[in-house]
Amino acid sequence: MRTSIATVSLSGSLTEKLTAAARAGFDGVEIFENDLLASPLTPEEIRARTTDLGLSIDLYQPMRDIEAVPEDEFARNLRRARHKFELMRRLGADTVLVCSSVSPLAVDDDALAAGQLRQLADLAQDFGIRVAYEALAWGRHVSTYDHAWSIVEAADHPSLGTCLDSFHILARGCDPKGIEDIPGEKIFFLQLADAPLMAMDVLQWSRHYRCFPGQGGFDIAGLLGHVMSAGYRGPLSLEVFNDVFRQAEAGPTAVDARRSLLVLQEATGLATPPAPVVPTGVAFTELVTPDVAPVAALLGALGFTRTARHRSKPVDLWQQGEARVLVNTGPAARRDGTALAAIGLESPDPAAAARRAESLLAPVLPRRRALEDAPLDAVAAPDGTELFFCVSPERSHSLKQGGTGTPDLPELPTWTDDFEPVAHQPAARSVTRVDHLALTQPWHQFDEAALFHRSVLGLGAQESVDVADPYGLHRSRAVTNADGSVRIALGVGPAPTDDGARAQHIALATDDVVTAARRFREAGGRLLPMPANYYDDLAARYEFADGELATYRELGILYDRDGDGEFRHCYTETVGRVFFELVQRDGGYQGYGARNAPVRRAAQHAMRRPGR
């Protein structure tokens, strides 16, 4: 289907918004009146610009407080409407949005509203314009879509129809099934927006917290199904008022917006992109660093061994069990310290995973490689992290034999073929694999990141949680595959200027966190110390075996439990922007120790203070 976006959904000048929408692949736009008024371009120049960009102007909006008013007021409204219709003719727009009135002059009289809307439609028809009447969720007398439709139906004018807005419908808890009773040709326009479920004034909720479909708590796919069953054939258009989007760069926001519509169309059977290929594990994490010494010391203390080096690049492979860390000292290394730059995801079909990602607008990354290097497909996540779809040696043979539920495949080249072994002495093993990754997102990309990982990678998203921090609240949302072999916790800081906002961490699974912590410390590693008050509180909440809590206090081990199991974990100090976590899961515990996050974050803030 054709897709459109309201210019109010993006930041910047009108021309910047139009360019961003076109580059993201939208077919049309809704011109928001404030954007036009602030533009130095004439309506004719705006029309020419949209034409050059391959965009249609699908809607001009909004026209407010028109109907159910005294006659003298309505005469003034018609004068205003005539001027707007003349403007729309110059723009080349043929549909105008009329919102249900919030004017204190409006009266509760459906017959009057229908009669005045009919007169408005008569005038619009003279200009070749259609009027789409929308019920605002906070409308003075008309606030539901079925009420708005009953007025349109009573007016009975060919140039008057209704506009359906998913936020206004779902925020009021209306049953969207009744949409199917509206003739499809009388649904002149459809506006889509999701939103987190919140208990607050609906006007403020709408003006500040809307988001793109799939990023909130509304059943947008269900609503769209009813609209399509009614026979609607117009564009799918996004109208999203969001304070974060208004501050973010328009280009990436427009891509995020269109991706949301692609995923929505897939969910409702309106499009069939390549099927998701869910990753089956973490093949490697890649650190870039300008100084290898502190990273090597940290990895060595954790029990990793440098086992191989890339045949043509300054990249070393450190390994312990199934956990692999690449250390890259090439030109991409950050001057401000060590950073997590890339993640290798085990994939049963790397090429298909890349096709899925590309179809959902994930940028495919060019890769400099020698002829003998293994072909690796990579895309960029919203925060810039490179995601490689790859196969490790132990999985390549399994795939060839039809493992993980896949059909028999030829043995796939593995990324480790690019590395040449180096002499090494194996260390005592404490770590078995990567338990999870925690990636702190740029402030304006949290919702985009959650949708990206869910839709592009096929991971399931858990509920968002708030984590207390000494300097504000952090939001976190985990995405995972079915068996928990891939777990990624996405987080965002309390403000754009949060100094530690981009710190990332790698959680390593161990069968015995006490032994792993002791080995790490004995090898010269420094564990993050935790305050004594935390352990006093643990003693009050849980019963421990003799000496157990004293051991946790000594090593800085944190503890949590739920109805399914127990969770013990501790943290290294941070190197650059990266730190590690040692994790022991017992029973069926599936969380991440969120209860302990405020204590951990406070301890990290304390370590960053001058003089430490």
BELFENPE-V805980 format. One record per pair of residues at least 4 apart in sequence whose C-alpha atoms are under 6 Angstrom apart, sorted by sequence separation. I is the first residue (numbers start at 1). J is the second residue. D is the distance in whole Angstrom. If there is no record, write none. Layout:
i->I j->J d->D
i->I j->J d->D
This chain:
i->12 j->16 d->6
i->22 j->26 d->5
i->41 j->45 d->6
i->51 j->55 d->6
i->88 j->92 d->6
i->121 j->125 d->6
i->125 j->129 d->5
i->139 j->143 d->5
i->149 j->153 d->6
i->166 j->170 d->6
i->167 j->171 d->6
i->170 j->174 d->6
i->205 j->209 d->5
i->206 j->210 d->6
i->228 j->232 d->5
i->266 j->270 d->6
i->292 j->296 d->6
i->296 j->300 d->6
i->300 j->304 d->5
i->319 j->323 d->6
i->329 j->333 d->6
i->358 j->362 d->5
i->369 j->373 d->6
i->380 j->384 d->5
i->381 j->385 d->5
i->399 j->403 d->5
i->402 j->406 d->5
i->445 j->449 d->6
i->451 j->455 d->6
i->452 j->456 d->5
i->453 j->457 d->5
i->454 j->458 d->5
i->469 j->473 d->6
i->480 j->484 d->6
i->513 j->517 d->6
i->521 j->525 d->5
i->538 j->542 d->6
i->552 j->556 d->6
i->561 j->565 d->6
i->574 j->578 d->6
i->597 j->601 d->6
i->21 j->26 d->6
i->50 j->55 d->5
i->88 j->93 d->5
i->124 j->129 d->5
i->138 j->143 d->6
i->169 j->174 d->6
i->265 j->270 d->5
i->266 j->271 d->5
i->299 j->304 d->5
i->310 j->315 d->5
i->319 j->324 d->5
i->357 j->362 d->5
i->380 j->385 d->6
i->391 j->396 d->6
i->398 j->403 d->5
i->402 j->407 d->5
i->441 j->446 d->6
i->454 j->459 d->5
i->468 j->473 d->5
i->481 j->486 d->6
i->520 j->525 d->5
i->552 j->557 d->5
i->561 j->566 d->4
i->574 j->579 d->4
i->607 j->612 d->6
i->137 j->143 d->5
i->265 j->271 d->5
i->266 j->272 d->6
i->309 j->315 d->6
i->318 j->324 d->6
i->380 j->386 d->5
i->402 j->408 d->4
i->454 j->460 d->6
i->467 j->473 d->6
i->480 j->486 d->5
i->560 j->566 d->6
i->561 j->567 d->6
i->135 j->142 d->6
i->136 j->143 d->5
i->309 j->316 d->4
i->318 j->325 d->5
i->379 j->386 d->6
i->401 j->408 d->6
i->467 j->474 d->5
i->480 j->487 d->4
i->560 j->567 d->5
i->572 j->579 d->6
i->135 j->143 d->5
i->308 j->316 d->6
i->309 j->317 d->6
i->317 j->325 d->6
i->379 j->387 d->5
i->400 j->408 d->5
i->466 j->474 d->6
i->479 j->487 d->6
i->493 j->501 d->5
i->559 j->567 d->6
i->572 j->580 d->5
i->135 j->144 d->5
i->308 j->317 d->5
i->317 j->326 d->5
i->378 j->387 d->5
i->400 j->409 d->5
i->466 j->475 d->5
i->479 j->488 d->5
i->559 j->568 d->5
i->571 j->580 d->6
i->135 j->145 d->6
i->307 j->317 d->6
i->316 j->326 d->6
i->378 j->388 d->4
i->400 j->410 d->5
i->465 j->475 d->6
i->478 j->488 d->6
i->558 j->568 d->6
i->571 j->581 d->4
i->66 j->77 d->6
i->306 j->317 d->6
i->307 j->318 d->6
i->316 j->327 d->5
i->377 j->388 d->6
i->400 j->411 d->5
i->465 j->476 d->5
i->478 j->489 d->4
i->558 j->569 d->5
i->570 j->581 d->6
i->306 j->318 d->4
i->315 j->327 d->5
i->377 j->389 d->6
i->464 j->476 d->6
i->477 j->489 d->6
i->478 j->490 d->6
i->557 j->569 d->5
i->558 j->570 d->6
i->570 j->582 d->5
i->135 j->148 d->6
i->305 j->318 d->5
i->315 j->328 d->4
i->365 j->378 d->6
i->464 j->477 d->4
i->477 j->490 d->5
i->557 j->570 d->5
i->569 j->582 d->5
i->304 j->318 d->6
i->305 j->319 d->5
i->314 j->328 d->6
i->365 j->379 d->5
i->476 j->490 d->6
i->569 j->583 d->4
i->195 j->210 d->5
i->304 j->319 d->5
i->314 j->329 d->6
i->364 j->379 d->4
i->396 j->411 d->6
i->476 j->491 d->4
i->568 j->583 d->6
i->194 j->210 d->6
i->195 j->211 d->5
i->304 j->320 d->5
i->314 j->330 d->6
i->363 j->379 d->5
i->396 j->412 d->6
i->462 j->478 d->5
i->475 j->491 d->6
i->568 j->584 d->5
i->194 j->211 d->5
i->363 j->380 d->6
i->461 j->478 d->6
i->475 j->492 d->5
i->567 j->584 d->6
i->193 j->211 d->6
i->194 j->212 d->5
i->461 j->479 d->4
i->474 j->492 d->6
i->567 j->585 d->5
i->193 j->212 d->5
i->194 j->213 d->5
i->460 j->479 d->5
i->474 j->493 d->5
i->193 j->213 d->6
i->196 j->216 d->4
i->197 j->217 d->6
i->459 j->479 d->6
i->460 j->480 d->5
i->474 j->494 d->5
i->566 j->586 d->5
i->14 j->35 d->6
i->195 j->216 d->4
i->196 j->217 d->5
i->393 j->414 d->6
i->459 j->480 d->5
i->473 j->494 d->5
i->565 j->586 d->5
i->4 j->26 d->6
i->194 j->216 d->5
i->195 j->217 d->6
i->392 j->414 d->5
i->459 j->481 d->5
i->472 j->494 d->5
i->565 j->587 d->4
i->3 j->26 d->5
i->4 j->27 d->6
i->6 j->29 d->5
i->391 j->414 d->5
i->565 j->588 d->5
i->566 j->589 d->6
i->3 j->27 d->5
i->4 j->28 d->4
i->5 j->29 d->5
i->6 j->30 d->4
i->7 j->31 d->6
i->194 j->218 d->6
i->564 j->588 d->5
i->565 j->589 d->4
i->2 j->27 d->6
i->4 j->29 d->5
i->5 j->30 d->6
i->7 j->32 d->6
i->161 j->186 d->5
i->162 j->187 d->5
i->163 j->188 d->6
i->564 j->589 d->5
i->161 j->187 d->6
i->162 j->188 d->6
i->163 j->189 d->5
i->164 j->190 d->5
i->165 j->191 d->5
i->166 j->192 d->5
i->167 j->193 d->6
i->530 j->556 d->5
i->28 j->55 d->5
i->161 j->188 d->5
i->163 j->190 d->6
i->165 j->192 d->6
i->166 j->193 d->6
i->529 j->556 d->5
i->27 j->55 d->5
i->28 j->56 d->4
i->29 j->57 d->5
i->30 j->58 d->6
i->33 j->61 d->6
i->134 j->162 d->6
i->28 j->57 d->6
i->29 j->58 d->6
i->30 j->59 d->5
i->31 j->60 d->5
i->32 j->61 d->5
i->130 j->159 d->5
i->131 j->160 d->5
i->132 j->161 d->5
i->133 j->162 d->5
i->134 j->163 d->5
i->211 j->240 d->6
i->28 j->58 d->6
i->30 j->60 d->6
i->132 j->162 d->5
i->133 j->163 d->5
i->210 j->240 d->5
i->132 j->163 d->5
i->137 j->168 d->5
i->210 j->241 d->5
i->136 j->168 d->6
i->210 j->242 d->6
i->108 j->141 d->6
i->208 j->241 d->6
i->209 j->242 d->5
i->64 j->98 d->6
i->95 j->129 d->5
i->98 j->132 d->6
i->99 j->133 d->6
i->100 j->134 d->6
i->207 j->241 d->5
i->208 j->242 d->5
i->61 j->96 d->6
i->62 j->97 d->5
i->63 j->98 d->5
i->64 j->99 d->5
i->94 j->129 d->5
i->95 j->130 d->5
i->96 j->131 d->5
i->97 j->132 d->5
i->98 j->133 d->5
i->99 j->134 d->5
i->100 j->135 d->5
i->208 j->243 d->5
i->57 j->93 d->5
i->59 j->95 d->5
i->60 j->96 d->5
i->61 j->97 d->5
i->62 j->98 d->6
i->65 j->101 d->4
i->69 j->105 d->6
i->95 j->131 d->6
i->100 j->136 d->6
i->59 j->96 d->6
i->69 j->106 d->5
i->102 j->139 d->5
i->114 j->151 d->5
i->118 j->155 d->5
i->65 j->103 d->6
i->68 j->106 d->5
i->101 j->139 d->6
i->102 j->140 d->5
i->121 j->159 d->5
i->68 j->107 d->6
i->100 j->139 d->6
i->121 j->160 d->6
i->286 j->325 d->6
i->288 j->327 d->6
i->290 j->329 d->6
i->350 j->389 d->5
i->284 j->324 d->5
i->285 j->325 d->5
i->286 j->326 d->4
i->287 j->327 d->5
i->288 j->328 d->5
i->289 j->329 d->5
i->350 j->390 d->6
i->114 j->155 d->5
i->284 j->325 d->6
i->286 j->327 d->6
i->288 j->329 d->6
i->374 j->415 d->6
i->100 j->142 d->6
i->347 j->389 d->6
i->290 j->333 d->5
i->342 j->385 d->5
i->344 j->387 d->6
i->345 j->388 d->6
i->347 j->390 d->6
i->528 j->571 d->5
i->47 j->91 d->5
i->68 j->112 d->5
i->289 j->333 d->5
i->341 j->385 d->5
i->342 j->386 d->4
i->343 j->387 d->5
i->344 j->388 d->5
i->345 j->389 d->5
i->346 j->390 d->5
i->527 j->571 d->6
i->528 j->572 d->5
i->68 j->113 d->4
i->192 j->237 d->6
i->288 j->333 d->5
i->342 j->387 d->6
i->346 j->391 d->5
i->373 j->418 d->6
i->527 j->572 d->4
i->528 j->573 d->5
i->44 j->90 d->6
i->67 j->113 d->5
i->180 j->226 d->6
i->184 j->230 d->5
i->191 j->237 d->5
i->192 j->238 d->5
i->527 j->573 d->6
i->43 j->90 d->6
i->44 j->91 d->6
i->176 j->223 d->6
i->183 j->230 d->6
i->184 j->231 d->4
i->191 j->238 d->5
i->193 j->240 d->6
i->213 j->260 d->6
i->221 j->268 d->6
i->43 j->91 d->5
i->184 j->232 d->4
i->191 j->239 d->6
i->289 j->337 d->6
i->67 j->116 d->6
i->177 j->226 d->6
i->289 j->338 d->4
i->443 j->492 d->6
i->180 j->230 d->4
i->288 j->338 d->6
i->438 j->488 d->6
i->440 j->490 d->6
i->441 j->491 d->6
i->288 j->339 d->6
i->436 j->487 d->5
i->437 j->488 d->5
i->438 j->489 d->5
i->439 j->490 d->5
i->440 j->491 d->4
i->441 j->492 d->5
i->287 j->339 d->6
i->436 j->488 d->6
i->438 j->490 d->6
i->440 j->492 d->5
i->287 j->340 d->5
i->443 j->496 d->5
i->286 j->340 d->6
i->287 j->341 d->6
i->286 j->341 d->6
i->132 j->188 d->6
i->286 j->342 d->5
i->285 j->342 d->6
i->285 j->343 d->5
i->383 j->441 d->6
i->284 j->343 d->6
i->284 j->344 d->5
i->283 j->344 d->5
i->282 j->344 d->6
i->283 j->345 d->5
i->440 j->502 d->5
i->282 j->345 d->5
i->283 j->346 d->5
i->281 j->345 d->6
i->282 j->346 d->6
i->440 j->504 d->6
i->281 j->346 d->5
i->439 j->504 d->5
i->279 j->345 d->6
i->280 j->346 d->5
i->438 j->504 d->6
i->279 j->346 d->5
i->280 j->347 d->6
i->382 j->449 d->6
i->438 j->505 d->5
i->279 j->347 d->5
i->437 j->506 d->5
i->437 j->507 d->6
i->436 j->507 d->5
i->513 j->584 d->6
i->435 j->507 d->5
i->435 j->508 d->5
i->505 j->578 d->5
i->507 j->580 d->6
i->508 j->581 d->6
i->510 j->583 d->6
i->511 j->584 d->6
i->434 j->508 d->5
i->435 j->509 d->5
i->503 j->577 d->5
i->504 j->578 d->5
i->505 j->579 d->5
i->506 j->580 d->5
i->507 j->581 d->4
i->508 j->582 d->5
i->509 j->583 d->5
i->510 j->584 d->5
i->433 j->508 d->6
i->434 j->509 d->6
i->503 j->578 d->6
i->505 j->580 d->5
i->507 j->582 d->6
i->508 j->583 d->6
i->277 j->353 d->5
i->433 j->509 d->5
i->432 j->509 d->6
i->431 j->509 d->6
i->432 j->510 d->6
i->431 j->510 d->5
i->430 j->510 d->6
i->274 j->356 d->5
i->430 j->516 d->5
i->357 j->456 d->5
i->259 j->360 d->6
i->310 j->418 d->6
i->311 j->419 d->6
i->310 j->419 d->4
i->309 j->419 d->5
i->322 j->432 d->6
i->323 j->433 d->4
i->308 j->419 d->6
i->309 j->420 d->5
i->321 j->432 d->5
i->322 j->433 d->5
i->323 j->434 d->5
i->308 j->420 d->5
i->308 j->421 d->4
i->307 j->421 d->6
i->308 j->422 d->5
i->307 j->422 d->6
i->303 j->427 d->6
i->303 j->429 d->6
i->469 j->598 d->5
i->468 j->598 d->5
i->278 j->457 d->6
i->278 j->458 d->5
i->276 j->458 d->5
i->244 j->444 d->6
i->281 j->485 d->5
i->281 j->486 d->5
i->302 j->520 d->5
i->301 j->520 d->5
i->301 j->523 d->5
i->301 j->525 d->6
i->20 j->250 d->6
i->24 j->254 d->6
i->9 j->240 d->5
i->20 j->251 d->5
i->24 j->255 d->5
i->3 j->235 d->5
i->5 j->237 d->5
i->6 j->238 d->6
i->9 j->241 d->6
i->215 j->447 d->6
i->2 j->235 d->5
i->3 j->236 d->5
i->4 j->237 d->4
i->5 j->238 d->5
i->6 j->239 d->5
i->21 j->254 d->6
i->3 j->237 d->6
i->11 j->246 d->5
i->10 j->246 d->6
i->338 j->576 d->4
i->339 j->577 d->5
i->11 j->250 d->5
i->337 j->576 d->4
i->338 j->577 d->6
i->339 j->578 d->6
i->10 j->250 d->5
